[in-house]
Amino acid sequence: MSEDGEKKIKVLVTGFGAFHDIKVNPSYEIASRLPSSLNTINGTNVSLIIYPSPVPVAYNVVQTLVPRLLEEHRPDIVVHLGLDTGRDYFALEASAPRDGYHQVPDTTRKVFTKAEAKSLWGKLDEHLTTTVDREDVLQRMQASFARSHGTKKASAKKGGKKDGKVVTENDVRLSDDVGTYICGFIYYTSLAWFVQNSANRRPVVFFHVPTLPTGEDLDEATKITTVLIEALVESEMER
């Protein structure tokens, strides 16, 4: 709550940089297009803290960067964005695993070893789950899409391709498959920070985005992500 009595919420948002053959990562392109602030339908003023550069796809960078950002900004909600080239829809992930990051090297050709994971998180659960009510968030997104686009709703249609272009149709789904590469790693890192610093609250989500080949796709994905943030804030404020 601000000094003038206005409800204010801080949301930290990150997106990743290049990896493998992905030269421009749409997750950061979306993050960089988000506004610096917005107002939800229930009157909450939201300040978006957008990390100003792509997060390197490197375990050791994430391990040090994310806790520093969380300590510095003390956000009310955290949204990590990441690309999944194997999906043609948006996915709101439930949880992240503690282990398994020794299997796939990052862009620096390094892994996060079992010993490192045990040293850092050995006393934490093998899986950490967000405390965000994802079902409620999805319902709020559906309602927002319906208001804005008539019949289009989150998870109403299966994504596909048309004329070589990914068609998402506001297709947002609940998922519990963040993986054991950098997406799972950043998610677990944030969830672990909240476990260690904020009692029972873990207001973190990971939002997987599909391949977005055109500027139009990115603009639409930015709108979807904005709706997600609004829904997250509304849901968390009303709990």
FITORKE-98760 format. One record per residue (C-alpha): x, y, z; residue in three letters. Coordinates in steps of 0.2 Angstrom, whole numbers, padded with zeros to 4 digits. Layout:
N
+-------+-------+-------+---------+
|    xx |    yy |    zz | residuo |
+-------+-------+-------+---------+
|     X |     Y |     Z |     Ala |
...
+-------+-------+-------+---------+
***
This chain:
239
+-------+-------+-------+---------+
|    xx |    yy |    zz | residuo |
+-------+-------+-------+---------+
|  0000 |  0000 |  0000 |     Met |
|  0007 |  0017 | -0005 |     Ser |
|  0007 |  0032 |  0007 |     Glu |
| -0008 |  0040 | -0002 |     Asp |
| -0018 |  0024 |  0002 |     Gly |
| -0017 |  0017 | -0016 |     Glu |
| -0015 | -0001 | -0018 |     Lys |
|  0002 | -0004 | -0027 |     Lys |
|  0009 | -0021 | -0032 |     Ile |
|  0027 | -0024 | -0038 |     Lys |
|  0029 | -0038 | -0051 |     Val |
|  0046 | -0043 | -0057 |     Leu |
|  0047 | -0050 | -0074 |     Val |
|  0062 | -0059 | -0083 |     Thr |
|  0065 | -0066 | -0100 |     Gly |
|  0079 | -0076 | -0107 |     Phe |
|  0092 | -0073 | -0120 |     Gly |
|  0099 | -0083 | -0135 |     Ala |
|  0102 | -0102 | -0133 |     Phe |
|  0106 | -0116 | -0146 |     His |
|  0100 | -0110 | -0163 |     Asp |
|  0088 | -0097 | -0155 |     Ile |
|  0096 | -0081 | -0159 |     Lys |
|  0082 | -0070 | -0153 |     Val |
|  0072 | -0077 | -0138 |     Asn |
|  0054 | -0071 | -0139 |     Pro |
|  0052 | -0073 | -0120 |     Ser |
|  0063 | -0057 | -0118 |     Tyr |
|  0056 | -0049 | -0133 |     Glu |
|  0039 | -0050 | -0124 |     Ile |
|  0046 | -0044 | -0107 |     Ala |
|  0054 | -0029 | -0116 |     Ser |
|  0037 | -0024 | -0124 |     Arg |
|  0028 | -0024 | -0107 |     Leu |
|  0022 | -0007 | -0100 |     Pro |
|  0031 | -0001 | -0084 |     Ser |
|  0015 |  0000 | -0075 |     Ser |
| -0004 | -0004 | -0077 |     Leu |
| -0020 | -0004 | -0068 |     Asn |
| -0031 | -0019 | -0065 |     Thr |
| -0050 | -0019 | -0066 |     Ile |
| -0051 | -0019 | -0047 |     Asn |
| -0041 | -0003 | -0046 |     Gly |
| -0024 | -0010 | -0041 |     Thr |
| -0009 |  0000 | -0047 |     Asn |
|  0004 | -0012 | -0053 |     Val |
|  0023 | -0007 | -0055 |     Ser |
|  0032 | -0019 | -0067 |     Leu |
|  0050 | -0022 | -0064 |     Ile |
|  0057 | -0028 | -0080 |     Ile |
|  0074 | -0035 | -0080 |     Tyr |
|  0082 | -0024 | -0093 |     Pro |
|  0092 | -0037 | -0103 |     Ser |
|  0089 | -0055 | -0108 |     Pro |
|  0094 | -0067 | -0093 |     Val |
|  0109 | -0077 | -0100 |     Pro |
|  0105 | -0096 | -0102 |     Val |
|  0118 | -0100 | -0089 |     Ala |
|  0115 | -0109 | -0073 |     Tyr |
|  0128 | -0100 | -0062 |     Asn |
|  0122 | -0083 | -0069 |     Val |
|  0104 | -0087 | -0064 |     Val |
|  0109 | -0094 | -0047 |     Gln |
|  0117 | -0077 | -0042 |     Thr |
|  0106 | -0065 | -0052 |     Leu |
|  0089 | -0071 | -0047 |     Val |
|  0091 | -0070 | -0028 |     Pro |
|  0100 | -0053 | -0030 |     Arg |
|  0085 | -0046 | -0039 |     Leu |
|  0072 | -0054 | -0027 |     Leu |
|  0082 | -0046 | -0012 |     Glu |
|  0084 | -0029 | -0020 |     Glu |
|  0066 | -0027 | -0026 |     His |
|  0056 | -0038 | -0014 |     Arg |
|  0042 | -0041 | -0027 |     Pro |
|  0025 | -0046 | -0023 |     Asp |
|  0024 | -0057 | -0038 |     Ile |
|  0037 | -0064 | -0050 |     Val |
|  0034 | -0069 | -0068 |     Val |
|  0048 | -0079 | -0077 |     His |
|  0045 | -0080 | -0096 |     Leu |
|  0054 | -0094 | -0106 |     Gly |
|  0053 | -0102 | -0123 |     Leu |
|  0047 | -0119 | -0127 |     Asp |
|  0049 | -0123 | -0146 |     Thr |
|  0040 | -0139 | -0144 |     Gly |
|  0023 | -0131 | -0140 |     Arg |
|  0011 | -0121 | -0150 |     Asp |
|  0002 | -0114 | -0135 |     Tyr |
|  0006 | -0104 | -0119 |     Phe |
|  0008 | -0114 | -0103 |     Ala |
|  0007 | -0108 | -0085 |     Leu |
|  0018 | -0120 | -0075 |     Glu |
|  0014 | -0127 | -0058 |     Ala |
|  0031 | -0133 | -0051 |     Ser |
|  0049 | -0135 | -0053 |     Ala |
|  0061 | -0149 | -0049 |     Pro |
|  0076 | -0147 | -0038 |     Arg |
|  0087 | -0160 | -0047 |     Asp |
|  0092 | -0164 | -0065 |     Gly |
|  0101 | -0149 | -0070 |     Tyr |
|  0117 | -0159 | -0073 |     His |
|  0110 | -0167 | -0089 |     Gln |
|  0110 | -0153 | -0101 |     Val |
|  0124 | -0140 | -0103 |     Pro |
|  0120 | -0122 | -0104 |     Asp |
|  0127 | -0109 | -0116 |     Thr |
|  0143 | -0109 | -0107 |     Thr |
|  0144 | -0128 | -0109 |     Arg |
|  0142 | -0130 | -0090 |     Lys |
|  0130 | -0140 | -0080 |     Val |
|  0123 | -0138 | -0063 |     Phe |
|  0130 | -0153 | -0054 |     Thr |
|  0122 | -0164 | -0042 |     Lys |
|  0134 | -0159 | -0029 |     Ala |
|  0130 | -0140 | -0032 |     Glu |
|  0111 | -0144 | -0031 |     Ala |
|  0114 | -0153 | -0014 |     Lys |
|  0125 | -0140 | -0007 |     Ser |
|  0112 | -0126 | -0012 |     Leu |
|  0095 | -0134 | -0010 |     Trp |
|  0099 | -0151 | -0001 |     Gly |
|  0087 | -0147 |  0013 |     Lys |
|  0072 | -0141 |  0002 |     Leu |
|  0059 | -0152 | -0006 |     Asp |
|  0063 | -0161 | -0022 |     Glu |
|  0049 | -0151 | -0031 |     His |
|  0043 | -0134 | -0026 |     Leu |
|  0025 | -0128 | -0031 |     Thr |
|  0019 | -0110 | -0033 |     Thr |
|  0006 | -0105 | -0021 |     Thr |
| -0003 | -0095 | -0034 |     Val |
| -0020 | -0101 | -0038 |     Asp |
| -0017 | -0105 | -0056 |     Arg |
| -0035 | -0111 | -0059 |     Glu |
| -0042 | -0095 | -0053 |     Asp |
| -0029 | -0085 | -0064 |     Val |
| -0034 | -0095 | -0079 |     Leu |
| -0052 | -0091 | -0076 |     Gln |
| -0049 | -0073 | -0075 |     Arg |
| -0039 | -0073 | -0091 |     Met |
| -0053 | -0082 | -0099 |     Gln |
| -0065 | -0068 | -0093 |     Ala |
| -0053 | -0055 | -0100 |     Ser |
| -0051 | -0063 | -0117 |     Phe |
| -0070 | -0065 | -0118 |     Ala |
| -0072 | -0046 | -0114 |     Arg |
| -0059 | -0041 | -0127 |     Ser |
| -0061 | -0053 | -0141 |     His |
| -0079 | -0060 | -0139 |     Gly |
| -0078 | -0079 | -0141 |     Thr |
| -0059 | -0081 | -0139 |     Lys |
| -0055 | -0089 | -0122 |     Lys |
| -0039 | -0096 | -0114 |     Ala |
| -0037 | -0114 | -0118 |     Ser |
| -0052 | -0114 | -0129 |     Ala |
| -0043 | -0120 | -0145 |     Lys |
| -0028 | -0131 | -0148 |     Lys |
| -0014 | -0121 | -0156 |     Gly |
| -0008 | -0125 | -0174 |     Gly |
|  0000 | -0118 | -0189 |     Lys |
| -0008 | -0109 | -0203 |     Lys |
|  0001 | -0103 | -0218 |     Asp |
|  0017 | -0107 | -0209 |     Gly |
|  0013 | -0096 | -0195 |     Lys |
|  0010 | -0102 | -0177 |     Val |
| -0008 | -0099 | -0172 |     Val |
| -0010 | -0097 | -0153 |     Thr |
| -0028 | -0091 | -0152 |     Glu |
| -0025 | -0085 | -0134 |     Asn |
| -0022 | -0103 | -0130 |     Asp |
| -0016 | -0103 | -0112 |     Val |
| -0015 | -0120 | -0103 |     Arg |
| -0011 | -0126 | -0086 |     Leu |
|  0005 | -0137 | -0086 |     Ser |
|  0017 | -0146 | -0074 |     Asp |
|  0031 | -0149 | -0086 |     Asp |
|  0044 | -0135 | -0084 |     Val |
|  0058 | -0146 | -0088 |     Gly |
|  0076 | -0148 | -0081 |     Thr |
|  0085 | -0135 | -0091 |     Tyr |
|  0086 | -0117 | -0088 |     Ile |
|  0067 | -0114 | -0087 |     Cys |
|  0065 | -0126 | -0072 |     Gly |
|  0081 | -0120 | -0065 |     Phe |
|  0076 | -0101 | -0064 |     Ile |
|  0058 | -0107 | -0057 |     Tyr |
|  0065 | -0117 | -0043 |     Tyr |
|  0078 | -0104 | -0039 |     Thr |
|  0064 | -0091 | -0036 |     Ser |
|  0053 | -0103 | -0027 |     Leu |
|  0067 | -0108 | -0016 |     Ala |
|  0071 | -0090 | -0012 |     Trp |
|  0053 | -0087 | -0006 |     Phe |
|  0053 | -0104 |  0004 |     Val |
|  0068 | -0097 |  0013 |     Gln |
|  0062 | -0079 |  0015 |     Asn |
|  0043 | -0078 |  0015 |     Ser |
|  0036 | -0092 |  0026 |     Ala |
|  0022 | -0100 |  0016 |     Asn |
|  0021 | -0088 |  0001 |     Arg |
|  0028 | -0093 | -0016 |     Arg |
|  0020 | -0080 | -0028 |     Pro |
|  0030 | -0085 | -0043 |     Val |
|  0025 | -0092 | -0060 |     Val |
|  0034 | -0098 | -0075 |     Phe |
|  0025 | -0094 | -0091 |     Phe |
|  0031 | -0104 | -0106 |     His |
|  0028 | -0096 | -0123 |     Val |
|  0028 | -0104 | -0140 |     Pro |
|  0039 | -0099 | -0155 |     Thr |
|  0033 | -0082 | -0161 |     Leu |
|  0040 | -0079 | -0178 |     Pro |
|  0033 | -0062 | -0182 |     Thr |
|  0031 | -0045 | -0174 |     Gly |
|  0012 | -0047 | -0175 |     Glu |
|  0014 | -0063 | -0165 |     Asp |
|  0025 | -0055 | -0152 |     Leu |
|  0013 | -0041 | -0150 |     Asp |
| -0001 | -0053 | -0147 |     Glu |
|  0009 | -0063 | -0135 |     Ala |
|  0013 | -0047 | -0125 |     Thr |
| -0005 | -0043 | -0124 |     Lys |
| -0008 | -0061 | -0117 |     Ile |
|  0006 | -0059 | -0105 |     Thr |
| -0001 | -0042 | -0099 |     Thr |
| -0018 | -0051 | -0096 |     Val |
| -0009 | -0064 | -0086 |     Leu |
|  0000 | -0051 | -0075 |     Ile |
| -0017 | -0042 | -0072 |     Glu |
| -0025 | -0059 | -0068 |     Ala |
| -0011 | -0064 | -0056 |     Leu |
| -0012 | -0047 | -0047 |     Val |
| -0031 | -0048 | -0045 |     Glu |
| -0031 | -0066 | -0039 |     Ser |
| -0017 | -0063 | -0026 |     Glu |
| -0025 | -0047 | -0020 |     Met |
| -0042 | -0056 | -0017 |     Glu |
| -0035 | -0071 | -0008 |     Arg |
+-------+-------+-------+---------+
***
